[in-house]
Amino acid sequence: TCRKIDRIRVKGKHTAVDIYQPLAFKADINQTMDDDLILHHQAFEAYLAGDWQQAEQLFKQLQQSQHFSTKIYTIYNERIANLKGMQDIGNWDGIFNHDSK
């Protein structure tokens, strides 16, 4: 089982790529882990849609997870804080652009 953790565009490229993180074999995923994965999907979809309030709330909740690495949720919340401060967010496409190699 994997979770989608980002959609990025690297410097010099026009096409975005999805980044996935392997978590565990499907047979090793218990109900609590599955619940965290569902919550992760909801949070990530809110992030992609630009629903900062919902995404931030869910990512903060996921930071308490005992099953998977939570570092990515700190990164998401830092991005959201920066995106909230932008004047022109109308062109948000859910893709994080890496500006350096």
Buried (B, 14 or more C-beta within 10 A) or exposed (E): BEBBBBBBBBEEEEEBEEBEBEBEEEEEBEEEBEEBBEBBEBBBBBBBEBBBEBBBEBBBEBBEBEBBEBEBBEEBBEBBEEBEEEEEEEEBEEBBEEEEE
